[in-house]
Amino acid sequence: MALQKAIDIVTNAVEEDKKRNYKKALEQYEKSVEYFFHAIKFEAPSEKSKNSIREKCKQYLDRAERIRHYLSEKRYPKSLEDTDAGAYGGTDDFLYYEKSFENRVEGEKEQSEKLILEIESKLRDKEQENALLKTERDNFEKVNNKLNREIKELKDLLHSDPEIDNIQKKLESSFNLTLSYELDELKTEQRKERKHLVEQLGKGFDKKIKEKDKTLKQLEQKFQAEEKKRILLEEKFYSKRKKCKELNKRVEEIAKEKSEMKKDFEKERKTLEQEIQEKDRLIDKLRESR
């Protein structure tokens, strides 16, 4: 569950915070907030629970922003423990993170729904083809059963008709070997034809099933590939976000260096002004003494 995962991560963040491992604590706070957002959207049973989780998220985001600001300064006038709670971050950051998470979830949901519809369409086509194959097989079985019935009727007629029976006896007496051989050949040929038909029908059916299974497997592979792309995009997003943070940090450092240089310049200017005033006083004294 996302909520339990978020609680575990934020517990680690608090422990790292207490140990003053602020960099690790910052990462854990931000990661826990993402899991809390997931819990708000999919797991929270009531609005009261959602509001409670939101309040906690605001607190963790406040703390994360304070840590981020502290880490971005080379020299900071106060320790992190003395910093005013809520001095940085707050509701705006919470709303930004929540909106960003919701947009990402909605985008993934739309992509998943499209892929599911695609797979369902393919499955329906496969079911229709399977139904057609089943109909063909049923028709073949009907024809086969009809032929068997006709053969049985002929055999019954041969045994039941006395004249045919007499003729058969005469034929057997005169052409016993020849007739037996021809009958055996006929039966063998008939069996071969029936077996061939069954094999052909079975092969065609199995081939189509294998083709459909292959198509389904390709769709699953495509889905996995899309999932990998999504993960790569997320990684790129976090990488760019990290670079933006580094750039912001560098801008702040440059601004601070500029401020310090300005202070040093002002100090030197005042020193020079004092020296010039001192020289002017000495010149005035010399003039007075003359």
C-alpha positions in Angstrom: 0.0 0.0 0.0 1.2 3.5 -0.9 0.2 5.0 2.5 2.3 2.5 4.5 5.2 3.0 2.1 4.9 6.8 2.6 4.9 6.4 6.4 8.0 4.2 6.2 9.9 6.6 4.0 8.9 9.7 6.1 10.0 7.9 9.3 13.4 7.4 7.7 13.5 11.0 6.7 12.8 12.2 10.3 15.6 9.9 11.6 18.0 11.3 9.0 16.8 14.9 9.9 17.6 14.2 13.6 21.0 12.9 12.7 21.6 16.1 10.6 22.0 14.2 7.4 20.0 16.9 5.7 20.7 15.9 2.1 19.3 12.3 2.7 16.4 13.7 4.7 15.4 16.1 1.9 15.3 13.2 -0.7 13.2 11.1 1.7 10.8 13.9 2.5 10.2 14.6 -1.3 9.8 10.8 -2.0 7.3 10.3 0.8 5.1 13.2 -0.4 4.7 11.5 -3.8 3.5 8.3 -2.1 1.2 10.4 0.2 -0.4 11.9 -3.0 -0.9 8.4 -4.4 -2.7 7.4 -1.1 -4.9 10.6 -1.3 -6.0 9.8 -4.8 -6.5 6.0 -4.6 -6.5 4.7 -1.0 -7.9 7.3 1.5 -11.4 6.1 2.6 -12.9 9.5 3.5 -12.5 13.2 3.0 -11.4 13.6 6.6 -8.5 11.2 6.0 -7.5 13.0 2.8 -7.4 16.4 4.6 -5.3 14.8 7.4 -2.8 13.5 4.9 -2.7 16.8 3.1 -1.9 18.6 6.4 1.0 16.2 7.0 2.2 16.7 3.4 2.3 20.5 3.9 4.4 20.1 7.1 6.8 17.7 5.3 7.1 20.1 2.3 7.7 23.0 4.7 10.5 21.1 6.3 11.9 20.0 2.9 12.0 23.6 1.7 13.7 24.8 4.8 16.4 22.1 4.4 16.8 22.9 0.7 17.3 26.6 1.5 19.7 25.8 4.3 21.8 23.5 2.0 21.8 26.1 -0.8 23.5 28.7 1.5 27.3 28.5 2.2 27.0 30.6 5.3 23.7 31.1 7.0 23.1 33.4 9.9 20.9 30.9 11.8 21.1 27.1 12.3 18.4 25.0 10.6 16.8 24.3 14.0 16.3 28.1 14.6 14.7 28.8 11.3 11.1 29.9 11.4 8.7 27.1 10.7 6.9 27.7 7.4 9.3 30.4 6.3 9.7 28.6 3.0 7.4 26.4 0.9 3.9 25.9 2.2 0.5 25.7 0.4 1.7 26.9 -3.0 4.4 24.2 -3.1 1.9 21.6 -1.9 -0.6 22.5 -4.6 2.1 22.5 -7.3 3.3 19.0 -6.2 -0.3 17.7 -6.0 -1.3 19.1 -9.4 1.9 17.7 -11.0 1.2 14.3 -9.6 -2.5 14.3 -10.6 -1.5 15.3 -14.2 1.0 12.5 -14.5 -1.5 10.0 -13.1 -4.2 11.1 -15.5 -1.8 10.9 -18.5 -0.8 7.3 -17.5 -4.4 6.4 -17.0 -5.4 7.7 -20.5 -2.5 5.7 -22.1 -3.5 2.6 -20.2 -7.2 2.9 -21.2 -6.2 3.3 -24.9 -4.0 0.2 -24.7 -6.7 -1.8 -22.9 -9.2 -0.9 -25.6 -6.8 -1.9 -28.3 -6.2 -5.3 -26.7 -9.9 -5.8 -26.1 -10.6 -5.1 -29.8 -7.9 -7.7 -30.8 -9.4 -10.2 -28.4 -12.8 -9.7 -29.9 -11.5 -10.3 -33.4 -9.8 -13.4 -32.2 -13.0 -14.7 -30.6 -14.9 -14.1 -33.8 -12.3 -16.1 -35.8 -12.4 -18.9 -33.2 -16.2 -19.0 -33.6 -15.9 -19.3 -37.4 -13.3 -22.1 -37.0 -15.6 -23.9 -34.6 -18.5 -23.5 -37.0 -16.4 -25.0 -39.8 -15.4 -27.9 -37.5 -19.0 -28.5 -36.6 -20.0 -28.6 -40.2 -17.3 -31.1 -41.0 -18.4 -33.3 -38.1 -22.0 -33.1 -39.4 -21.0 -34.2 -42.9 -18.8 -36.9 -41.5 -21.6 -38.2 -39.3 -24.0 -38.1 -42.3 -21.5 -40.2 -44.4 -21.1 -42.7 -41.5 -24.9 -43.1 -41.3 -25.1 -43.7 -45.0 -22.4 -46.3 -44.9 -24.1 -48.0 -42.0 -27.4 -48.0 -43.9 -25.7 -49.6 -46.9 -24.2 -52.3 -44.7 -27.6 -52.9 -43.0 -29.2 -53.2 -46.5 -26.5 -55.7 -47.6 -27.2 -57.9 -44.6 -31.0 -57.5 -44.7 -31.8 -58.1 -48.5 -31.8 -61.9 -49.4 -31.1 -61.3 -53.0 -28.2 -59.1 -52.4 -27.0 -61.7 -49.8 -27.2 -64.4 -52.5 -25.4 -62.3 -55.0 -22.7 -61.5 -52.4 -22.3 -65.2 -51.7 -21.9 -66.0 -55.4 -19.4 -63.1 -55.8 -17.6 -64.4 -52.8 -17.4 -67.9 -54.1 -16.1 -66.7 -57.5 -14.2 -63.6 -56.7 -13.5 -64.0 -53.1 -9.9 -62.8 -53.1 -10.4 -60.0 -55.6 -13.4 -58.6 -53.7 -11.8 -58.8 -50.4 -8.7 -57.0 -51.7 -10.8 -54.2 -53.3 -12.9 -53.8 -50.2 -9.8 -53.5 -48.1 -8.3 -50.9 -50.5 -11.5 -49.0 -50.4 -11.6 -49.0 -46.6 -8.0 -48.0 -46.4 -8.4 -45.2 -48.8 -11.5 -43.9 -47.0 -9.7 -44.0 -43.7 -6.8 -42.1 -45.2 -9.1 -39.4 -46.7 -10.9 -39.0 -43.4 -7.6 -38.8 -41.5 -6.2 -36.3 -44.0 -9.3 -34.1 -43.7 -9.1 -34.1 -39.9 -5.4 -33.3 -39.9 -5.8 -30.5 -42.4 -8.7 -29.0 -40.3 -6.7 -29.4 -37.1 -3.6 -27.8 -38.5 -5.4 -24.8 -39.9 -7.2 -24.3 -36.6 -3.9 -24.6 -34.6 -2.1 -22.3 -37.0 -4.7 -19.6 -36.5 -4.6 -19.9 -32.8 -0.8 -19.7 -32.8 -0.9 -16.6 -35.0 -3.4 -14.9 -32.6 -1.3 -15.9 -29.6 1.7 -14.4 -31.3 -0.2 -11.1 -32.0 -1.3 -11.0 -28.4 2.3 -11.5 -27.2 3.5 -8.7 -29.5 0.9 -6.4 -28.0 2.1 -7.3 -24.5 5.7 -6.6 -25.5 4.6 -3.3 -27.0 2.9 -2.5 -23.7 6.0 -3.3 -21.8 8.1 -1.2 -24.2 5.7 1.8 -23.6 6.0 1.2 -19.9 9.8 1.4 -20.1 9.5 4.6 -22.2 7.3 6.1 -19.5 9.9 5.2 -16.8 12.7 6.7 -18.9 10.6 9.9 -19.3 10.1 10.0 -15.5 13.9 9.6 -15.0 14.6 12.4 -17.5 12.0 14.6 -15.7 13.7 14.1 -12.4 17.1 14.6 -13.9 16.1 17.9 -15.5 14.5 18.9 -12.2 17.7 18.1 -10.4 19.7 20.2 -13.0 17.2 23.1 -12.5 17.8 22.9 -8.7 21.6 23.0 -9.3 21.2 26.0 -11.6 19.0 27.8 -9.0 21.6 26.9 -6.4 24.4 28.4 -8.6 22.4 31.5 -9.3 21.9 32.0 -5.5 25.6 31.5 -5.0 26.4 34.1 -7.6 23.9 36.5 -6.1 25.5 36.0 -2.7 29.0 36.5 -4.1 27.8 39.6 -5.9 26.3 40.9 -2.6 29.6 40.2 -0.7 31.6 41.9 -3.4 29.3 44.9 -3.2 29.8 45.0 0.5 33.6 44.8 0.2 33.5 47.6 -2.4 31.4 49.8 -0.1 33.8 49.1 2.7 36.8 50.0 0.6 35.1 53.2 -0.7 34.3 54.3 2.9 37.9 53.6 3.9 39.2 55.7 0.9 36.8 58.5 1.8 38.1 58.5 5.4 41.7 58.6 4.2 40.9 61.5 1.8 39.2 63.4 4.7 42.2 62.8 6.9 44.5 64.1 4.3 42.3 67.2 3.8 42.5 67.9 7.5 46.3 67.6 7.5 46.5 70.0 4.5 44.2 72.5 6.3 46.4 72.3 9.4 49.6 72.9 7.4 48.0 75.9 5.8 46.9 77.3 9.1 50.4 76.8 10.5 51.9 78.9 7.7 
